[in-house]
Amino acid sequence: MGTGPSRNSDGGSHAGEEREESLDQAGGQLYVSLKMENYKKKGDLIPHVYGSVPLVGSWDPSKALSMERESTSMWELSFVVPPNHETLDFKFLLKPKHGYTPCIVEEGPNRQLIGGTLQGDARLALFKLDNEEVLEYRVLIKADRVSPFDLAASWRAYLDNLRPSTVRGIPDVSIDAVPETGRENGSSASLELDLEHYVVPAPSTSANSGLVYAANLAENPRSLTFAGGCCDRTATIKEMEVVIPDSSKVYSGSGMVESKSVGIFSPLQKQDSHRGLFVDRGVGSPRLVKSSSSTAFSFDLKLDSQNKNSMPAAAGAVAAAAIADQMLGPKEDRHLALVLVGLPARGKTFTAVKLTRYLRWLGHDTKHFNVGKYRRLKHGTNQSADFFRADNPEGMEARNEVAALAMDDMIAWMQEGGQVGIFDATNSSRSRRNMLMKMAEGKCKIIFLETICNDERIIERNIRLKIQQSPDYAEEPDYEAGLRDFRIRLANYEKVYEPVDEGSYIKMIDMASGHGGQIQVNNISGYLPGRIVFFLVNTHLTPRPILLTRHGESRDNVRGRIGGDSVLSDTGEIYMKKLANFVEKRLKNERTASIWTSTLQRTILTASPIVGFPKIQWRALDEINAGVCDGMTYEEIKKNMPEEYESRKKDKLRYRYPRGESYLDVIQRLEPVIIELERQRAPVVVISHQAVLRALYAYFADRPLKEIPHIEVPLHTIIEIQMGVTGVQEKRYKLMD
């Protein structure tokens, strides 16, 4: 068996070195897709891949990576190779579906990928069975260089890449974009009922109310010690600009504004009147097409485009991301500090809260440190605008002191195992930012996140919210006096404000309105920063409701059986009609709303009486896969599989049903749904299943991962999540007992 990679000497080493250097300078990573095809099914043999670092790190067949079935005849595995591992040494092998032995290793020498290029001639994978029969697989190997942004975008499956379900032969996403014109007789009988009649109290630990000041949700100060570093940080500059057009206009490539930067792209859909014409897997955008100049990206919104993007297929991208997350490079890169920058009333804290919620939900240990909270604890809440003058040395010293305290706390938390710290303050001077960079030297990687807003209406709205909600003005009985004081404070900051032009940074320019804007990205590399940028590109603050509900009671619910694909019970059919009445009244003025269901018939049937809205089926919204336990009752599992029952009872979050899923698996596949929900500007009704809705609700309510399996999501109840500039609010309607 092969022991390690060796570089061939017949390919012009200087050219290869130049190619690798240019690729590294571009900040890209190597995305590799391996496929094996065989139309003659042979027992339960599953194709696997094993080899050298970083693919597996061991030539031990028991540690081989399983390939996933893409179709009845095709198997696929995708992964990301970091820039410091340009050579891959690997082979294919077959393993029985149940058990580890015997393994059948492919005949012939090891396969090598060097710098993304397959060495030697392409060949079939030949496997010699015990009876001397030879099994042949056609092998397809593709390697693409992608930036972190392309990698994040590749989670989408474009229409030509949608993979059918291995169970029911259905696509990942399907849509009925044509509104129904008829309605069931009598379905509007209760339309005049008062919706508030159905309101029930939400759980006490429910979604954060918009009345809660966002900064109060930040980490509580725990330290009053100071420690700093001593070294200057230097950084090379690589620029990229993301231009987000006004969504009220139809965007076309011919109208694109030229940029002096490396690239331009936008994730926004066409205007709402075009809804339903283009549906992707859920994280985002029209497909990206490399322009002829190779220095900019243009958009192709045509479904029948002949231009093929050079980005990897979505298959395996999530697994690839997981591998990339484990290859973090230098030690300091394993901890990420997002340092916010911006004038007051520009939405920094709300951005920090959204990012914290998103990253926590994905499983990244994330905390929000708000310097204002430290200042109020140390110096009180009654500081006037004079405290914030740049020519007030006592005020400057006090503010720098609390910033250092917060930074110390954040770094100490990271050294205890925390991953992403969000440092929330104005940080409006280079001297302040230099201080933070010195403190972070060798301990964490800093990315500045600057929020810029030029819309006077939004600034005025934010100022008034600040006076109403901030503890700084809680003791000021005169609203107008508080308003005058804050305007003076703001003017003090404006006099000395220095925009970020150093280090690694993300600039959000006029993003708050939800009507276009820009994101500028400088010297950003790595998988997680790319994921953060992609989230910021797709999020906005446009107020709109999201309605979550389980399907009507099914026949399997009545029997107490999990999983399955049964139809509705008689009670479920009653709920189906009540839900239609409710939705049509609640969203009667929201003609651009949409109904999202899973692909299981109990959710599709529940949505069927709702008319006037496009209905979209997501395979990602299917119930948690119970594997071999599908169709069983919990009593049957306890009796026949006691070890599985006890394992699930001990840790419902991480427990994975045999040949099924865990709650963490569900979260992973729901990320495209979350990104698409963030992108939506119109209301969405999500009709899904208990485990899935627990995970979705936990995202909006910012509930810890460990609580997800225990969140209450009862049948025949609608959870309305209101998303807007003041945060997330919740209301629950119970339509039936």
C-alpha angles and dihedrals in degrees: 000000000000118000103196148332123290124190117236114236100210102077108076104268095206093057090047092050091050090050093051092046093052091048092051090049088054088058092235131149128214113253111197126193119191120191133181124192130194125158093195106079111214115198117283098322112144120202114237136180126220135167146107135336128331098017096058106334093224139064088217107125091211088066095050118133115247118233117228123236109249095176138343091286105023131077124188142190125181130185143161123244116204118230094257091063107059097153125070124188114189149141137199124244138177122232130184115259090236114043136003103263148108097030118193113209120204117256122250137036127325117281116240132202113190117185090341094308122114111233118225128002123325110254142177120264106245121197121189112212126207092262090056090254112142119221116205127205125184109229126213117188121184129175125187131180109229135177120232088258093053089047091054091047091050091073086082117086109217117216093265091051102047110131119219119238113265088221109043104010095242129138124255091248130015130174141205098201097171112093114231114248102198130062135206113264111263096008091123094053094111099035092114094058116118108255091210087066087076098047115124128182115272119231113279091244093052130134117317110271119236087235090069113093104244095225090059088067090063126104114288115246111257105170139058097183128105130216130162142182129236111215132095117234120225127195138184117233124240115164135204128168126206113201116197113196126215105277090215089072128066105248121223133177091238091062096052118130113232116242130205089216133089097266148356128208142153132201099201124120126231116276118294094261087068094053116135094029094092124033123173132183088275117266099090157264148062110274118283118236123193111238124231091256091057088217099087139038123229130191132250113192094172115112093208096048116152090206109099118206118233093223121114122263116261092244108113095359093122091052088046090053091052090053091047091052090059093055100066099154119211117033094246090056089065088074119054126198116195103199112196120219129187148098118283117278094029097114100260096138095046089050089050092051093050093048093047091051093048097047094045090051090053089055099257110137099240134170133185115223113193114195092200088063090054091047093052092049094048102036106018133248099273101078113140126219090269089070088066098051115122089221093055102095094188092051092046092050092048093049093047089049095056090044089055091048091053091046090050091052092049094050091046089051091050091051087055090057106283116142112194124029120188110206108202118198139103092263084180100160131068090229091058092047091047089053091053093046091052091050091050096047109131092355107074142354114253124214117179115221110198122190116202124183126182097174107107092199093057092045091051091049091050092048091054092047088051092054091047098046111023118101086221088078101029091105094045107098093186108076093193092050089053090049092052092048093050092049089054090049090051091049090052090056094044092057094062103024114137116191117226115266099147135083124351114336148163118208119200107198120190092336097135097079095061089226100104133291138153139280115199117195124195129187094343119157136155133065102269095048088050090051090051092051090050091052092049091049091055101042130084140162101243107141114241138141126247114200118205122192139155120238118267116278110292130209089251089054088057091050092045092239121147125225118355128122103254129156126250124284120233089266090050091054090054090052090049090061094042090051091052090053092047095049094046091052097040093047100031091124094041105082092162093061120115138207118229122195138168119252093254115107097236091066094040090051091048090055096043099093092051107101136188098039133087114253121217124193117209123192085201088067094058116120120270109286108249093193113198089359093062110129095015128117120236089247090057091050090049091050101041102029106028094162092054091046092053093044091054091046092054097050116008092171097060100025111115119200111235105274087356140084142283127217088258089056089052091052090051094054093043095060093090088053092052093050091049091049089052090051095050118102095185128063119278128202111206115198108187144121138297101259093042093048091047088058094045093046091049089058094055094039093046091232119169116260092243090062096053098090090052101047113124112243105161126194120264093021128118120213110202114201112194111203119194148121093298094056131256125330129183137210127176128209121193108200097179138020 
